[in-house]
Amino acid sequence: MSSIDEELFLYAFMEWIGEILDSRGLHLIIDGKALRGATSKVRGERTPMIMNVIDAQTKLVLCQYPIDCKENECAAIPKLLKLLNIRGSTVTIDAIGTNTGIMEQIVQAGGHYVLTVKRNNPETYEDLVRTFQELGKTYEDSQADGSCKKRYQELLAKYEQDDHYEKNRERHEHRYYQVCHDPTVLERTMRDWGSVKTVGCVRQIRIPVRRNEKGEETTPDEKTFLQNREKTIGADADDGRSAKVQMVGVVSDRELSLDEMAKIKRQHWMIENSLHHVLDDTFREDRSPAKRSRNNLALIRKISYNVLRIAFKEEISPGVMTERMDIFADSPDLITKYFFSPILSLN
């Protein structure tokens, strides 16, 4: 595997999947993944990383881009974007990709972006959090008393807020969404981010499920959880540093409604569960000690992953990936159809 030219192999992969699924007009999710087992046992040696791209609807992998040991994710993203035809597509990247250069590159290529603002952009983050806290308070005051003075009268006409709740596995999740369709709400930031049309803020509270000795649920409500948390770690708990209470910003060059922003924000993280978890749990990628051949082996795994996704979308009802692999391996007809015959386009 190490003797195969990595670049040519990647182009062959992209040509193959490009005939099955056109990357234009999709929601493309970009995120990095570590190959921990391939880390050289040398002091100070960095863990190899690969940037992956999936389509949010089909969950198929469209591209990968290995990050050189001398690079970081921020430097690799522009090179990855050049490999893709993103015209009409919406690209989502975590906070590492929120900078002027990447925004301009996406827009110039005919695509759209929905990017996250976290503390790696400290001034913008603090400005955004402060502004949306003030907007939220003003909105609630205006709902309670229509005659109250509106400090953001013009902005409130372009402002939305809502909250969502769901029980997800062993935790309760509360999400509070705020959207403003006037980018001047962040005056300092908009001098550099001229393409932004929608600014948003998401506050997420995750409350782990608790049970007593009888197995009865004793999970505290949101108010009690936050009060107890403030007593133990202080009131500044929703700044994004905690996995249980997190506040992040969202910026986009599209005019997104609150529901659209919430959907895209949620879809972005499916790359963790739908791809990265599967690669580590099912394909044992994190345990592979291969070093020289690691990038080609990673691509082989993604070919297998894509074939399984396509086959079971068309042939058999969904199941866990290990069950799909067993069924596929025991079926010569499936192997012949999906490895030795053309796969029809999904577009």
C-alpha positions in Angstrom: 0.0 0.0 0.0 2.8 2.4 0.7 4.1 2.0 -2.9 0.9 3.4 -4.3 1.0 7.1 -5.2 -1.3 8.8 -2.6 -2.3 11.7 -4.8 -3.2 9.6 -7.8 -5.1 7.2 -5.6 -7.1 10.0 -4.1 -7.9 11.4 -7.6 -9.1 7.9 -8.6 -11.3 7.7 -5.5 -12.8 11.2 -6.2 -13.5 10.3 -9.8 -15.2 7.2 -8.7 -17.4 8.8 -6.1 -17.9 11.9 -8.3 -19.7 9.7 -10.8 -22.0 8.4 -8.1 -22.6 11.7 -6.3 -22.0 15.2 -7.6 -20.6 17.5 -4.9 -22.5 20.5 -6.2 -25.6 21.7 -4.3 -25.0 19.6 -1.2 -24.4 20.2 2.4 -20.7 19.3 2.7 -19.3 18.7 6.2 -15.6 19.1 6.7 -13.8 17.9 9.9 -10.4 16.5 10.9 -9.7 13.1 12.4 -6.6 11.9 14.1 -4.9 8.6 13.2 -3.7 7.9 16.7 -2.2 4.4 16.1 0.1 5.9 13.4 1.8 8.3 15.7 5.6 7.8 15.7 7.1 6.9 19.0 9.4 10.0 19.0 9.2 12.7 21.6 7.3 15.7 20.3 6.0 13.9 17.2 2.6 15.0 16.2 -0.3 12.7 15.7 -1.2 12.3 11.9 -4.5 14.0 10.9 -6.8 13.6 7.9 -9.4 16.1 6.9 -12.6 14.3 5.7 -15.5 15.6 3.6 -19.0 13.9 3.7 -22.4 14.7 2.2 -24.9 15.4 5.0 -27.8 13.6 3.3 -26.2 10.4 2.1 -23.3 10.4 4.6 -20.9 9.3 1.8 -17.3 10.4 1.9 -16.4 12.6 -1.0 -12.7 13.4 -0.3 -9.9 13.2 2.3 -6.8 15.3 2.7 -3.9 14.2 4.8 -2.4 17.0 6.9 1.4 17.2 6.7 3.2 17.1 10.0 4.4 20.7 9.4 0.8 21.9 8.6 -2.3 22.4 10.7 -6.0 22.1 9.9 -6.4 25.8 9.1 -3.7 25.6 6.4 -5.0 22.4 5.0 -8.6 23.4 4.5 -8.0 25.8 1.6 -6.1 23.1 -0.3 -8.9 20.6 0.4 -11.5 23.0 -0.9 -9.6 23.4 -4.2 -10.2 19.6 -4.8 -14.0 20.0 -4.6 -16.6 21.5 -6.8 -18.7 23.3 -4.2 -20.8 25.5 -6.5 -24.2 25.8 -4.9 -23.2 23.7 -1.9 -23.2 24.8 1.8 -19.9 24.1 3.5 -19.8 23.6 7.3 -16.5 23.6 9.2 -15.8 23.8 13.0 -14.3 27.0 14.5 -10.8 26.2 13.1 -12.1 27.2 9.6 -13.7 30.5 10.6 -11.4 33.1 9.0 -11.6 35.6 6.2 -9.5 33.7 3.7 -11.6 30.5 3.9 -14.9 32.5 3.8 -13.7 34.3 0.6 -12.5 31.2 -1.0 -15.8 29.4 -0.5 -17.9 32.4 -1.8 -15.6 32.9 -4.8 -16.0 29.2 -5.7 -19.8 29.7 -5.8 -20.5 28.0 -2.5 -21.9 29.0 0.8 -20.6 28.6 4.3 -22.0 28.1 7.8 -19.1 28.5 10.3 -18.8 28.3 14.0 -17.3 31.0 16.3 -15.6 29.9 19.4 -12.9 31.2 21.8 -10.2 30.8 19.2 -11.7 34.1 17.8 -11.8 35.7 21.3 -12.8 39.3 20.3 -15.5 38.1 18.0 -16.7 35.5 20.4 -17.0 37.8 23.3 -18.7 40.5 21.1 -21.2 37.9 19.8 -22.1 36.4 23.2 -22.5 39.8 24.8 -24.7 41.1 21.9 -27.0 38.1 21.8 -27.4 38.1 25.6 -28.5 41.8 25.3 -30.8 41.0 22.3 -32.4 38.1 24.1 -33.1 40.2 27.2 -34.5 43.0 25.1 -36.7 40.6 23.1 -38.2 39.1 26.2 -38.8 42.5 27.8 -40.6 43.6 24.6 -42.8 40.5 24.7 -43.7 41.0 28.4 -44.3 44.8 28.0 -45.0 46.1 24.5 -44.5 49.6 25.6 -41.0 49.1 27.0 -38.1 50.9 25.4 -36.4 48.7 22.8 -32.7 49.2 22.8 -32.3 47.3 19.6 -35.5 48.4 17.8 -34.2 47.9 14.2 -32.4 44.6 15.0 -35.5 43.1 16.8 -37.3 43.2 13.5 -34.7 40.9 12.0 -34.3 38.7 15.1 -35.6 35.2 16.0 -35.2 33.0 19.1 -36.4 29.6 20.1 -35.5 26.6 22.3 -35.5 22.9 21.5 -35.4 20.0 24.0 -34.7 16.3 23.5 -33.6 13.3 25.5 -30.6 11.9 23.6 -29.2 8.6 24.9 -28.3 9.1 28.6 -28.7 12.8 28.7 -31.2 15.6 28.4 -30.3 18.3 25.9 -31.6 21.9 25.9 -30.7 24.1 23.0 -31.4 27.8 22.8 -31.1 29.3 19.3 -30.9 33.0 18.4 -30.6 34.4 14.9 -30.2 38.0 13.6 -30.4 38.7 9.9 -28.5 42.0 10.3 -24.7 41.4 10.3 -24.0 44.9 11.6 -25.0 43.5 15.0 -21.3 42.7 15.2 -19.9 46.0 14.0 -16.1 45.3 14.6 -16.2 41.8 13.0 -18.2 42.8 9.9 -15.4 45.1 8.7 -13.5 41.9 7.8 -16.3 39.5 7.2 -18.2 41.4 4.5 -20.0 38.4 3.1 -21.8 37.5 6.3 -25.6 37.8 6.1 -26.7 35.8 9.1 -25.3 35.8 12.6 -26.5 33.3 15.3 -25.8 32.0 18.8 -26.5 28.6 20.2 -26.5 27.7 23.9 -26.5 24.0 24.6 -27.0 22.5 28.0 -26.4 18.8 28.5 -27.7 17.2 31.7 -26.5 13.6 32.3 -29.3 11.2 33.4 -29.2 10.3 37.0 -30.9 7.3 38.7 -31.3 6.2 42.3 -30.7 2.7 43.7 -34.1 1.6 42.5 -33.3 2.7 39.0 -35.7 5.6 39.1 -34.6 8.7 37.3 -33.6 11.6 39.5 -32.2 13.9 36.9 -32.4 17.6 38.0 -34.4 20.1 35.9 -32.4 22.7 34.0 -32.8 25.4 36.6 -31.6 23.2 39.5 -28.7 21.8 37.4 -27.4 25.3 36.5 -27.8 26.6 40.1 -25.8 23.7 41.5 -23.2 24.1 38.7 -22.7 27.8 39.5 -22.1 27.0 43.1 -19.3 24.5 42.3 -17.5 26.2 39.3 -18.7 29.8 39.3 -21.2 31.7 37.3 -19.1 31.9 34.1 -20.0 28.4 33.1 -21.5 28.9 29.6 -18.4 30.1 27.8 -17.8 27.0 25.6 -15.1 25.4 27.8 -17.4 22.8 29.2 -19.0 19.9 27.4 -22.1 20.2 29.5 -22.9 23.9 29.1 -21.6 25.5 25.9 -22.3 28.7 23.9 -21.1 29.1 20.4 -21.6 31.6 17.6 -22.7 30.9 14.0 -22.0 33.0 10.9 -23.2 32.4 7.3 -23.3 34.1 4.0 -26.8 32.7 3.5 -30.0 34.3 4.9 -30.9 31.5 7.2 -34.0 31.2 9.3 -33.7 29.9 12.8 -34.9 26.4 11.8 -32.4 26.3 8.9 -29.5 27.3 11.1 -30.5 24.8 13.8 -30.8 22.0 11.3 -27.4 22.7 9.6 -25.7 23.1 13.0 -27.0 19.7 14.1 -26.2 18.0 10.8 -22.6 19.2 11.0 -21.8 16.9 13.9 -23.1 13.8 12.2 -19.6 13.4 10.7 -18.5 12.3 14.2 -21.2 9.6 14.7 -21.7 8.6 11.0 -18.1 8.4 9.9 -15.4 8.9 12.5 -16.9 6.7 15.1 -17.5 4.0 12.5 -13.9 4.2 11.3 -12.6 3.7 14.8 -15.2 1.3 16.2 -15.9 -0.9 13.1 -12.8 -0.5 10.9 -10.4 -0.1 13.9 -8.7 2.8 12.3 -7.4 4.3 15.6 -5.6 1.0 16.3 -3.8 0.7 13.0 0.0 1.1 13.5 0.6 1.6 9.8 2.7 4.7 9.2 4.0 4.9 5.6 0.8 3.4 4.2 -1.6 5.1 6.6 -3.2 7.5 4.1 -3.8 4.9 1.4 -5.2 2.5 4.0 -7.5 5.3 5.3 -8.8 5.7 1.7 -9.4 1.9 1.4 -11.5 2.1 4.5 -13.6 4.9 3.0 -14.1 3.0 -0.2 -15.5 0.1 1.9 -17.5 2.5 4.0 -19.1 4.1 0.9 -19.9 0.8 -0.7 -21.6 -0.4 2.4 -23.6 2.9 2.7 -24.7 2.7 -1.0 -25.5 -1.0 -0.9 -27.7 -0.9 2.2 -29.4 2.3 1.1 -30.7 0.3 -1.9 -30.8 -3.3 -0.9 -31.3 -4.0 2.8 -32.9 -2.3 5.8 -30.4 -0.3 7.9 -28.5 -2.0 10.8 -25.3 -1.5 12.6 -22.2 -1.4 10.4 -20.8 -4.7 11.6 -24.0 -6.5 10.7 -23.9 -4.9 7.2 -20.3 -6.1 6.7 -21.2 -9.7 7.6 -24.2 -9.7 5.3 -22.2 -8.2 2.5 -19.3 -10.6 3.0 -21.6 -13.6 2.8 -23.3 -12.4 -0.4 -21.4 -12.9 -3.7 -24.2 -11.2 -5.5 -23.7 -8.0 -3.5 -20.0 -8.1 -4.0 -20.3 -8.6 -7.7 -22.9 -5.8 -8.1 -21.1 -3.2 -6.1 -17.4 -3.9 -6.8 -17.5 -5.3 -10.4 -20.4 -3.4 -11.9 -21.1 0.3 -12.3 -23.0 2.0 -9.4 -25.8 4.3 -10.6 -25.7 8.0 -9.8 -27.5 9.1 -6.6 -28.1 12.6 -7.9 
